[in-house]
Amino acid sequence: MDSIEEKVKRRILIDKQIQILRLEQYEIDKELQFDLMEKDSKGYIDTFVVEGESYTVGLKKIPNRSGTFDATQLHSLKELLNPDLLKKVFKPEWQETVTHPESWDGKQLAVLERKDGNGDVGRTIKNARFEEAFKMEYKKVI
């Protein structure tokens, strides 16, 4: 029989492994999304066999979303915004048990875009906005 301490340790290790796998899953989905968008392919592409079962992948439009942002185009906002505004819209990379990638708060960016209009901040955010937002969708082919 495992002691309570051993069970707790095992459980915590499992949580850490799950966090790492979720981060890897997120990174792969983002890479695939860019690959599919580069091919201008929003529909399902060829099937792939994984462990004897067939799957396909495509982009599924997220309803009621005006789009997401190309984070590489938002970096100039770090110099354009005052520190208080930057804190509202940007989260730098941080570490817990895993490293979280830096991210931008879309709701706060939309507020800044409306306020600044055609100024440097507004144009930067507008240029970084993707037309539509999608998520990866994997389907088992029967």
N, C-alpha and C positions, 0 to 999 in steps of 0.2 A: 504494500500500500504506500502510495506517495503521501508525504506530509503536506499539510496546508501550504507551507512555504514553497515547496517544490511545485505544487499545482499553480500557485499564484505566479511564480517565476515563469513557468511554462506558458501560462495564459498571457502574460505581458510580452513574452517573446513572440507569440503568435500575433498579437496586436501590432507589434513593430513590423513584422513581416508583411502583414496586410497593408499597412501604410506604405511600405516600399513598393509593393505590387500595384497599389492604386496610383501612385505617382508614375510608375512605369507605364501603366495603362493609359493615363492621361497624356503622357508625352507621345506615346505611339499614336493615339487618336489624333492629336494635333498634327503630327507629321503626315498621317494618312489624309487628313482633311486638306492640308496644303497640297499634297500630291494630287488628290482628286480635283481640287479647284484649279490647279495648274493645267490639268488635262481638260478642264471645263466639263467635267463629268459629274453630274449630280445624281445620275441614275445609278443603277446597280451594274457592276462590271462583271467580268468573268467569274466563274465559281472557282473556289480553291478547296482542295481536299485537306482536311485537318483530322488526323487520327481516324481515317476511314470514313469521315462524314464530310459532305459538301457544304460550303458556306459561300456567301457572297457579301459584299460590303458596298455601302453607298452613303450618301449624305441625306439626312432627313431634316427638312426645314423645321426650325423651332417656331411654333405659332406665336403671334403677337410679339415678335422681337424685331426691332428695327435694325439689328445687326450687332456685330461685335467689332473689335478693333484690332488693327495690326500694331502690336505693341512696339515693334521696331520703329514705327513712325511717331510714337508718342514721347520718345526720350527727350526731345527738345523742350518739352513742357517742364522738365526738371529745372531748366534755367529761366523759363518764361513765368512760372508761377511763384508767388511768395510762399514761404515755408508752411504757413497755415493752410493755404489752399492745397498745396502739394500733399500734406498729410491726409486730407480728405479723399483724394483721388488715387493715391499711389501707395502700395505696400512694397517696401523693399524686400529682398530675399531675407528669410529668417530660418533659423534652425530650431527644431525640437528634436525628435528622434530621427527625423528626415529633414532634408532641405526643401522648403517650399519655394517655388519659383516666384519671382516678383510678379505683381499683378496690378491692374488698374481697375478702379471702381467705375463701371459703366454708367451707373445712375448719376454719380457726381460729375463725371465727364460730360454727360448730356446737359446738366445744369450749367456748367462752365461754358459749353458750346453755345447755348442759348444766350447767356449773359454777354459773351464777348462778340458774338456775331461774326463779322468779317475781320476781326483783329487777328493777331498772330496765334493766340490760343485757340480761338474758334476755328480758324482755317486748319491748324494742325490736327485738331480733333476730327474735323470733317474729313480731311484727307486720309485719316487713319481708319475711318469707319468702313467696314465691309457692307456691301449692299444688303446682304441677307445673312442670317445666322443659321448654322447647321450643326447637327451633332452626328457622330458616326452611328450607323445602324448596321448591325451584323445579323444576317438571317441564315438560318439553317435551310438548305435546299433539300426538299423531300423528293 
